[in-house]
Amino acid sequence: MRLAIMQPYIFPYIGYFQLINSVDKFVVYDNIQFTKKGWINRNRILVNNRDEYISLPLKKDSDYLNVNERKLADTFKTDRIKLLRRITESYRKAPEFSTVYPLLEAIISNEEENLFGFIYHSLQEVCRFLDIKTEFVISSAVPIDHGLKSQDKVIAICKALGATVYVNPIGGLELYAKDDFKKNGIELNFIKSAPVEYAQFNNEFVPWLSIIDVMMFNSKETIQRYLQLYTII
């Protein structure tokens, strides 16, 4: 069984979904510390031919809380309308707007106030739209010692779920040792995304934007081909 583990990101780039699609089970960390200025509650879309951030506003709270302990700001009840309007203004002339916007509207209109719950639901809905069948698992539900860190925690999750192959983004090449995984009966692989390029209103291409951008400019069938554009090492 092939397994991957990642932090929860809102509308992540296509490489995140390539990783999900490459495995049988995908574990989403909920009991890890929230990091500011990362990708958990923000991403980038195309606005007037440039990349700009969109974000989920959060209630002010301790910087040491886990992702599953953070809440969306009360203002999101109105901010979500502004976010949907911004997406509409940016992509209303995109070829797949009429197909994709109802999905985004349903996700962003979700009444869930917990940050992790909101993002987890969004990831599942995008995967359902793209026909990605991978099973999702929430990390805190896995019966391990959750005080473990880094590689030790990954190996423990793999063993608890019966994984024989663990797939990690190429950025983790320096973090994990294949021999340590092998000693535990697990094959360690790394996934490297190939460049994905498509027309964005006939302008110079801006790469690695949110999956929102990919879906707005490409049919589901084309995206499913993009999901295979990677190498495993």
C-alpha positions, 0 to 999 in steps of 0.5 A, a space after each residue: 500500500 502506497 502512502 503520503 502525508 502532508 499538511 493541510 493547504 487551501 486550494 494547493 498547487 497541482 503538485 499536491 494533487 499529483 501526490 494524492 493521486 499517486 498513492 492509495 492513502 493520503 494522511 492529512 496532518 491536523 495535530 501539527 502547529 499552525 505556521 504563519 506565512 505558509 500555505 495552510 490558509 493562503 494560496 495564489 491566483 491570477 489577478 490582472 495577469 499577475 499572481 496575488 494571494 488569497 487567504 482564509 482570515 483567522 481568529 486571533 489566537 496563540 501562535 502555538 496552537 495546532 491547525 485543528 485548534 485554529 478557527 476562521 475569523 467571524 468576518 469570514 461570513 462576509 469575507 467569503 463573499 468578497 473572496 468569491 467576487 474576487 475569483 469571479 472578477 479574475 476568472 469569469 472569462 476563463 473557459 471552464 468558469 461556468 463549470 468550476 465556479 459552482 464547486 468553489 462557491 460550495 466549498 467557500 460557502 461551507 459553514 465549518 468554522 474550524 480551520 482544519 475542518 474547512 480545509 479538509 473538506 475543500 481538499 476532498 471536494 476538489 478530489 471528488 471533482 477531479 475523480 481522484 479516488 485516494 482514501 483520506 486519513 486524519 493524522 490524529 486518528 492514527 494510533 501512534 505516539 503523536 509526540 514523535 517527530 519528523 521521520 520517526 513520526 512518518 515511519 510510525 504512521 506508515 507502520 500503523 496503516 500498513 504502508 509498504 511504500 511512502 511517497 514524499 515531495 522531492 523537497 524532503 530529499 534531505 530530511 529522510 533516509 531510505 535505509 531507515 525506512 527500509 529497516 522498517 519494511 518501507 520503501 521510500 520514494 520521492 515525487 518530482 512534478 514536471 512543469 505544467 503549462 497552459 494558456 492563461 488569457 494568452 498572456 505570459 504563463 505564471 506557474 504553480 498557482 492554486 489548483 483554482 487557476 488550473 481548473 479554470 483554464 483546463 478541462 477535467 480530462 486535461 487536468 487528469 493528464 496533468 496529474 500524471 506528469 511527475 517522476 518517482 525517484 
